[in-house]
């Protein structure tokens, strides 16, 4: 049953003082001058001011600064999904998109065909040798814990390999569920964010069924958006939701000891950490586990950026701002304020926590020449999984970096051009052709043949 954010709405109606302090740095408020918090109680009670509230949310750049800004200690991490949920009931075809993004991009993501594309892309992207190596972990039998990979990690496959190999090396009794691979499973967060709650809840319910096949309620999550989806959104969307969701940094921090971690060299490394907002914000956030884990590394030190933990900045926000001028992506260096703050700390490495954040910080943290390997990056960006892997002797080629430096190379599959070609094939097959990856499609074809015989 869809809970419709009832508890959160009641809290806003009863406790919000309508002081609008949370709008101090809000882009949508600066653009519309509409004090949305003053009118939200009426909107949640009887759908008043829907037109004005829709206009406000349509001006949103998804910076999420409001989530930790309430001076009356109200957790506002559910504010946007609760509003979008109600707008979807008022406007049946409602689709939310951040400012400065093209509508066709959001229509693409919102479509049910998107996940067919995504499953085809992941099927093409991850070599079958890797899938086969971990096939035994996918078999549904009682396990201590389930690792749900999420979708994004497969776009940065070296991080996926490393994390699976770490769990295997530590002899963790884990079941493995691949996000959007050969099953229609997902945390549902992205669909809900664009206002497509029906699809999001459908995918989420499928995921919960798959998890229960392993006889455990304990789930390890890598992706920050999946963490937000399963930790914050899911209890509002699913009745009797009882999964124990733990981020992979916390799980490994509890399993790993300092004696297991060996420095890959004798040089001291200074790290600064970008806290992904979906992981750090809100009362259910977790910004301590990564710091506890990094502090166990030999010859390491952590220095904090000006904005950190629940006050962290959103990298997507800066990209959406920069999208006003397409040439900004190619030429300008200081597009993302997070990179500037990381450089100010004089750290050696900027540690990312999320596949999406990692890609944004790498792709837009400098200019085109750094991206193509013609110039040194402003600061080295490494995902936390790669950092831990190095200290356990598990190293994989960083394919995101490699593909930009090798647009055309042999084997062609590993090149940037090969990556684009695989994405094109997945769009043609999954989105336009409406076909699933081969293993699923074979099963569907058999089912359809049986149906025809019966008819």
N, C-alpha and C positions, 0 to 999 in steps of 0.2 A: 504494500500500500504506500502511496505517495504521501509523505507527511506534510509537505508544503511549507516547511520552515515555520510551523506554528509557534514553537517556543521562542524563536528569535523575534518574530513579529510582535508577540505579546510583550516581550522585553522592551522593544522600541516604543510601543504604545504606552507602556506604564512608566518607563524609566528615562526615556530620552528627554532632555531639558530644552531641546531645540535651540541650543546656544550657537550652533554652527561653527564652533571652533574646529571641527573636523574638516571644514571646507577651506581652511586657511590657505593651503597650498594646492587646492583641487583645480585641475585644468578645466573641468566641465563647469565649475562654478564661475571661474574667471571668464569663461566664454558666454555663459547664459545669465549670470547674476541671479540665479534661481536658488533660494535657500531650501533645498530639497528636504532637509531634516524637519523643517517646520510643518511640512505637508504629508510626510510619510505616514503618521498615524491614521489620518483620514483615508489615505490610499490603501493601507493594509486592511482597514475596517470595512470600507464600502466602495473602494476603487475610485474615489474622487481624485481629481488633478492628474489623471492618467496621461493626458496629452502633454502636460508640462513636464511630468516625470520622464516620459519617453524621450522628449526633446533633450532633457538633461543627460540621460544615460547614452543617447546617441552622440553626445559631445565628449563622452568619457574616453580617456587615453589609457585606461587600465594601469595607472601608476600604483594603485593600491595604498597610497599614503594614508588614506582615511582609516585603514584597518587597525592602526595602533595609536590613533590620535585623540580618542575620546577622553576628555578630562574627568568624566564620570565613570571611567573604567568599564564601559560597555565594549565587548568584543565585536567589532564590526566586520569580521572576516566573512560573514554570511550576508552582508548588506546587498551586494550586487546580485548574487544568485537569487535572493528572496524577491528583489524587485523584478528581475527578468522572468521569474516564475509567474508572477501575477500579470505582468505585461503580456506574456504568452497566452494567458487565458482571455485577456481582453482583446488582443489582436492575434487571431489564430495563425497568421502567417508571420508573426513577429520574428525577426532575426536581428541579433545585436552584432555590431561590428565596431571595433575601436576606430576613433577618428583617424583620418589619413590612410586608411586601408581601402582597397578596392572591393566593391560589393561582390564581384564574381569570386574573389578569394574566399570570402565567408560563405557564399552559397556552395562553393566547392566543399568546404569543411563540413558544413551543415548537412549536406546530402548523405543519404544512406549508402550511396555508391562510393563515398569517400573511403569507407573502411574496406571495401572490396579492393580499391586501389592500394590501400595501406598494407593489407594482407599480402597482396601480390608483390609489392615492393619488398617487404621484409622477407618473403619467400625467395625472391631473386637475390637479395643483398647478402644474406648470411650463408656462407658456404655450407653445403650439406654434410661435409665432414664434421663440422662443429656441431651441427644438429644431432648427428649420429653419436658423437662422443658423449652427449648428455641425454640421450634418448631414455636411458634407464630411469633418470630422475623425473621424467614426464609421466611415467606409468602410475596410474592412480592406486596407491596403496598407502597404508598408514605411515605418516612421517611426523617428525618432531616439529617441522616448520615448513612453510611454503615460500619460495622466492618467486614473486610476481615481477617479471622484468619490466613491464610497461612497454609502450611502443617506441618512445624516443631513443632509448638506449641502443636499439638496433640500427639507428641511423649513425651511431658512433660505435661501430661493432667491436672495436678493440676494448672498450670499457666493458662491454657485455662479456667478452671472452675472459677478461681478467677477473671480474667479479665471480663468475661461475667457477673459474679455476681456483680462486681463493677459497670459496666454500668447499670445493672438493678437496683441496689440500688440507684444510682444517678438519676434514672428515665430518662435516656437518650433515646430519640426516635430513636432507631437504628435498621437497618436491619442487619441480620447475614448471611454471606456467609462462609461456611466451605471450607477450601482448600482441594482439592483432597479427597472428601468424597463420595457423590453420584452424583457428576457432574464433568465433565472434565474441571475444571477451575484451573488456576494457574497464578502466576505472570510471569512465563516463564523464570526467570533469570537463574536457574540451567541448563536448557536445552541449553540456549544461551551460557553459560559459557563453556560447553563442545563442542560447535560448532554446535549444532542441532537447528538452528534458525527456521526452518520450524515448528517443533513441539512446540517450545517455543512461537512463534507468534500465532499459532493456539490456544493454551491454554490461552494465554493472551487475545485474541479477545473474547473467550468464557466468560472470567471473566468480561470484559467490558460490554458485553451484559447483564450479570446477575446483575451487579451494576446498570445499567440504568433502570432495572425493578423497582427499588425502588424510581425512580423519583428524584435522587440527584446525584451530582457530587463529593460530599464530602466523602472521604474514610479514615477510621481509620486503620492504619497498626501497627501490633505488631512486626512482624519478620523483622530483619535488612535487610535480603536478599530480602524480598518482598518490603521493602522500596526502596532499590536500584533498583529493577526491575521496580517498578511502577513510581518512581520519576526520575530515571536517564536513564534507558534503554528504557522504553515504548515510550517516546516522539521521540526517534530515529527509532522506529520500526513501529509505528502506525500513519497514517495520521490523522490530525485534532484531536489529542489526547488532551482532556481538563479536565481530572479528577483533583480534588483538593486533593492531598495526604498529610495526616497529621499523624505523628507518635503518638502512643497512649500516650507516655509521655507528649507530648505537649498538646494533647486534655485534659487529666486529669489535667494537670497543670493549664489549663484555667478554668476548672469546679470546682476543689477542692479548698476549703479554709482551712486555718490553723485550724480553729475551728472544722472542720469535722474530723481531724486526731488526734486520741488519742494514746498516747504511750502505748504499751502493757505492759511495766514495767517502773520503774522510772530511770533505768540506762541510762546513756548517751551512744549513739552509734556513733562510728566513721566509716564513709564509705569511701572507695576508689572505683572509677568507672572505669571499663574496657569499653572503647568506641569501639564498634564493627565497623570494618573498613567500612562495607557496609552502616552503618548508619552515620558515622562521616566524612568519606573522601569526597572530591570533593566539588564543589561550592554549591551543593544542600544538603549537609550533615546537620545534626542536632545534635550537642553535647551540646547545651545549655539547652534543655528542661528537660533532666534528672536531671541536677544540680538544676534547678529551682524547680523541683518537690521534690527532696530529701531535699532541704533547707527548705521546708514547714513542715517537720516532726519535732515534738517536741523532745527535747533532742538529736539532731543530729548535726553532723559536717562532712564536706567533706574535705578529704585530697587528693591531686593529686599524682598520680604515675609519675615517670620520663617521661614516654611516655604517653601522654593523648590527648584527642580531635583528631584533624586531624593528629597528630603524633603518634597515638596509634599503637601498634604492633598487628600483626595477630596471633591468637593462632593456627590456622590451619597450618601456616607455621612451627611452632615448632613441631607439630605432624608429619608433612611430613618429617622433618629432622630426627626425632627420629625413623621413620619407616625403616631407614637403618638397624637398629638392633631391631628385635622384642622383645628381652628381656628387652630393655629399658623401654617399656610400663609397665612392671611388677615390675622391681627392682628400677630403678633410680628415685629419687625424683625431682631433679631440671631440668625437661625436658622443662618446659614452663617458659620462662623468665618473663612473665606477673605475675606469682605467686610470683617470687622472688621480683619483684618491689612492688607488693602489700604488701608483708611482711615488706619490708623496710619502708613503710609509717607508720607502727605500727597501721594500721586500724583494727577495730574489724571484719568488713565484707567487702568482695570484691563483689561489685554489678555488675551483668552481665545484658546485655541488649538484648541478642539474644538467642533463644533456642539452636542454634548450638554452640555458644560461651559458653553458660552455661554448656552444656554437655561436651565439651572439657575441660573446666577449672575444672569441677568436676571429670571427668574420668581420666585425665592425669596430674592434678595439684599436685598429690602426687604419692604414689605407691599402689600396690595391697592391702596392709594391711589396709590402710586408706579407700580404696574403699569398703572393706568387713566389715568395722566398727570395726576392731581389733586395730586400732590406730587412734588417733585424727588427723584430716586434718591439713595441714600446715596453712591454713587460711579458715575461713568459706566462702563459695561461695553461694550467694543468688541472685536469679533473682529479678529484680526491682518490678515485679508484686506481688511476695510474700511479699516483704517489705511493699508495699502500702496496700496490703490486711490485713496484721497484724494490721496496724494502723486504719483500718476501721472495724476491728472485723471479717474479712473474712479469715479463715484459712483452708487450705486443706492439706492433707497428701502429702509430697514430695515423689512421686512414684519413681523417679530416685534413690534417696537415699535408699528408702525402699526395692526396688527390689534387690539391690546389697547386702544389709544386710540380706535379706530373700530370698535366692536362692530357697529354698523349704519351703513353708508355706501354711497355710490354711486361706482364700480360695486360691486354686492353681492359680486362675486367676491373683491375685495380686502379685504373687511371680516372681522372676527372671526367673525361669523355665517356668512359664506360659506365660510370655512375649515372650520368645524365641519360644515357641510352636505356639503362635498366629502369629508371624512373619513367621514361617515356613509354616503354613497353608495359609497365604496370598500369599507367593511366589508360592506355588503349584497351588493355585486357579487362581491368577491374572497373574503371569508372565508366567508360563508353561501352565496352563489350559486356559489362555486367556479369563477368565470370569470376569465380573464386580461384585461388591457387589450385594447381592440378590435383593434389590429394583430396581437397574438399569437393572440387568439381566432379571428380570421378564418383564420389559417394552420392552427390546430388543427381547425377545422370542415372545411376542405378535406381535411386528412389523414384525418379520421374518415370523410368521405364516400367517399374512395378505398378505405379499408379495408372499408367496407360493400359496395361494388361487387365487390371481390375475393372477399369471402365469399359 
